[in-house]
Amino acid sequence: MKCSLKVIFGKEAVIKYESADSFTLDEVINNVKEFHFETKAKKNAFIRGMEISNGWTEYAIVEQE
């Protein structure tokens, strides 16, 4: 089963996302990245790697199937 998710990068973008504010098109292009995976296990491994990096960079994962 193929899986995907979106990740928001950048401290200001994460704060804006958590405040439920809308992004401009420029912010979406620069701060929101979509990733695709062949399996849910690979997606979960990617998320685990992102969790381990927490504190080094700001991000928010937007779940998407």
C-alpha positions as CSV (number, residue, x, y, z in Angstrom):
1,M,0.0,0.0,0.0
2,K,1.5,3.3,-1.0
3,C,1.5,6.1,1.6
4,S,2.3,9.8,1.7
5,L,2.5,12.6,4.2
6,K,3.2,16.3,4.2
7,V,5.9,17.9,6.5
8,I,6.0,21.6,7.3
9,F,9.5,22.8,7.9
10,G,10.6,26.0,9.7
11,K,9.8,27.4,13.2
12,E,7.6,30.2,12.0
13,A,5.6,27.9,9.6
14,V,5.1,25.4,12.3
15,I,3.8,28.1,14.7
16,K,1.5,29.3,11.9
17,Y,0.2,25.8,11.3
18,E,-0.4,25.1,15.0
19,S,-2.4,28.4,15.2
20,A,-4.5,27.2,12.2
21,D,-3.5,30.2,10.2
22,S,-3.5,29.9,6.4
23,F,-0.3,29.8,4.4
24,T,0.4,32.0,1.4
25,L,1.4,30.2,-1.8
26,D,5.0,31.2,-1.3
27,E,5.0,29.7,2.2
28,V,3.5,26.4,0.9
29,I,6.2,26.3,-1.8
30,N,9.1,27.0,0.6
31,N,7.9,25.2,3.8
32,V,5.6,22.3,2.9
33,K,7.1,19.2,1.4
34,E,5.2,16.0,0.4
35,F,6.8,12.6,0.7
36,H,5.7,9.3,-0.8
37,F,6.5,5.8,0.4
38,E,6.0,2.3,-1.0
39,T,4.8,0.9,2.4
40,K,3.4,2.1,5.7
41,A,6.5,0.6,7.4
42,K,8.8,2.9,5.3
43,K,6.6,5.9,6.1
44,N,6.7,5.0,9.9
45,A,10.5,4.7,9.7
46,F,10.7,8.1,8.0
47,I,8.5,9.6,10.8
48,R,10.7,8.0,13.4
49,G,13.8,9.6,11.9
50,M,12.0,13.0,11.9
51,E,11.1,12.5,15.6
52,I,14.8,11.7,16.4
53,S,15.9,15.0,14.7
54,N,13.4,17.0,16.8
55,G,15.2,19.9,18.5
56,W,17.6,20.3,15.6
57,T,15.0,21.7,13.3
58,E,11.4,22.7,13.6
59,Y,8.8,20.7,11.6
60,A,5.2,19.4,11.8
61,I,3.9,16.3,10.1
62,V,0.5,16.5,8.4
63,E,-0.9,13.0,8.1
64,Q,-2.1,12.1,4.7
65,E,-3.0,8.7,3.2
